[in-house]
Structures are given as structure tokens and as C-alpha cells.
Amino acid sequence: QVQLVESGGGLVQPGGSLRLSCAASGSTFSTYDVNWYRQAPGKQRELVAGITGRGMSTSADSVKGRFTISRDNAKKMVYLQMNSLKPEDTAVYLCNAFRRAGGATYDYWGQGTQVTVSS
């Protein structure tokens, strides 16, 4: 079992920065891939960035060069550094931990943190 708690959201002006944090519990956290998704009102949930247990990362084209995902397995933390924020980045950002093992799928979500980019 993994529990996830996001923090770090808030109101920021266009061009500003925020760092989101995802705190995890569970002894096997390092074996999970962790993803950041976002969901804006009236839009589908979008995968923003992901990182494997070994630290290989990917990100959506819409945030490449602006957002960076990282993790610290010792602290059971995953971060999303968001720079050069735009109004279209406004959404609830959710942390997701996922892995497949022994024929089973393990998929956990946090409650989300609101990011609002507005002047």
C-alpha cells in the first residue's frame, strides 16, 4: 500500500515558478513509477511528467523545457519543478504511483493540489 500527499500548489503570476511535492508512504516506494497528472475544469486528465524508480524521466511536449520531475527515494519524495508558468498550466495536479508485479497492478493516487496561474 502506498499513500500519496501532494503539496506546493498555489496562485502564481504568469512567468513564475512553483515546486510541487509528493510525499509517499510504504516500504516499496522505490519500485514504483511515479507520474504527475493534471486536470483542468472541463478537460481530460493529462499526463505531465513521469519518473521510473531508477530515475528515468519523461515529460509532455506542452511542458518540455519548463517542468522537471525528480525523486528522492530515501525521503520517499517526488518533485515537480515548474518554471515559466502559463495560464494554461492552471489545473489540479495529482501524484500517481504505479507498478506491475506478479501479474497484479498497483495504482495509487493523491488528492491533488491546485495550481492557478493568473495575473
PESUL-V226900 format. One record per residue. N is the residue number from 1. PHI is phi as a letter, one per 20 degrees, with the letter a starting at -180 (* if undefined). D_CENTER is the distance of its C-alpha to the mean C-alpha in Angstrom with 1 decimal. Layout:
n	phi	d_center
N	PHI	D_CENTER
N	PHI	D_CENTER
This chain:
n	phi	d_center
1	*	18.5
2	c	15.0
3	d	13.9
4	c	10.5
5	c	10.6
6	e	8.2
7	b	10.2
8	o	11.0
9	f	11.2
10	r	14.6
11	d	17.2
12	b	17.6
13	f	20.2
14	g	19.8
15	n	19.5
16	e	17.9
17	c	14.9
18	b	12.2
19	c	10.0
20	e	7.2
21	c	7.6
22	c	7.0
23	e	10.6
24	d	11.9
25	d	15.5
26	o	17.7
27	f	19.8
28	d	18.4
29	g	14.8
30	f	15.5
31	e	16.5
32	e	13.3
33	f	11.0
34	c	7.3
35	c	5.1
36	d	2.4
37	d	5.7
38	c	7.9
39	c	11.5
40	e	14.3
41	g	17.7
42	m	19.8
43	c	17.4
44	f	15.8
45	f	12.2
46	c	10.8
47	f	8.6
48	e	7.1
49	a	6.6
50	b	7.3
51	b	9.3
52	f	12.3
53	g	14.0
54	e	16.3
55	n	13.9
56	e	14.3
57	c	11.6
58	c	11.6
59	b	10.4
60	f	11.9
61	g	15.2
62	f	14.5
63	c	12.3
64	g	14.1
65	n	15.8
66	d	13.8
67	d	10.2
68	c	9.8
69	d	7.4
70	b	9.4
71	b	10.3
72	c	13.5
73	f	14.8
74	f	17.8
75	e	15.9
76	l	13.4
77	c	10.6
78	c	7.3
79	c	6.8
80	c	5.8
81	e	9.4
82	d	10.4
83	d	14.1
84	l	16.8
85	f	15.1
86	c	17.0
87	g	18.0
88	f	16.5
89	e	12.9
90	f	13.8
91	a	11.9
92	e	10.2
93	d	6.4
94	c	5.7
95	e	4.4
96	c	7.0
97	d	9.5
98	b	12.3
99	b	15.6
100	d	19.1
101	b	22.1
102	l	25.8
103	n	25.5
104	d	23.0
105	d	19.4
106	d	17.0
107	b	14.1
108	c	12.4
109	c	10.2
110	e	9.6
111	e	11.5
112	n	9.0
113	c	9.7
114	e	11.8
115	d	11.8
116	c	15.3
117	d	16.8
118	b	20.5
119	e	23.8
